Amino acid sequence: MKIVLSPSILSADFSCLADDVQRLEKSGIEDIHLDIMDGHFVDNITFGTGTIKSLRPHTKTNFDAHLMVTKPDALLAGLADAGVNSVTVHKEACVHLYHTLETIKKLGMDGGVVLNPATDYESLKYVARDGLLKKVLVMSVEPGFGGQAYLPMSTKKIADLAEWRDKNKFEFVIQVDGGINIHNIKTVIEAGATDIVIGSAMFKERQIEDNVATFRKAIEIF
């Protein structure tokens, strides 16, 4: 089982963002999580395609964009142009989810769907069946702000989603995002998540290299 650690740069120091990402990359991190918020779908505002494009020349890591926006389709071409590798969109924000995932694929990126804590997964079966769904992101906090505590109900949701995927022979990856730390990372992996988004815990006290090593040590049994 390959476990992917995906640090969220929402918790990085934006005054030296390229440096932070390079430190992660030198520590063996291969995926960077990009939380894009528009102030409408969620209250917070983060960054857009311009910031991502300016960061792209500084790293070879995969860019995974999580769109917390009301009009995700409007950003897709710009994300592809900025060098993004994969995009997850909120089911609640997509009027025509199938079309959105088709567009992501046509632009050369992998597509995924985000489930808020109260959102179910059964309605994803058709996009999963047709191979458009490469990832399902389970939000283990309410979206919009970093530093929140992990919602315990998320563990059962991840396990149920994994069982549903395997029963139907779907092939999407399960990603989890929100409140992940050294104390609960094993729990979400044991439940079925293999792509772990880590925010504040990865950048804690600016000890990036040590924090990466600590998380790798914690999951080496997998």
Summary of the structure (lengths in Angstrom):
residues: 222
radius of gyration: 16.2
end to end distance: 6.4
largest distance: 46.3
contacts: 718
relative contact order: 0.16
helix: 42%
strand: 21%
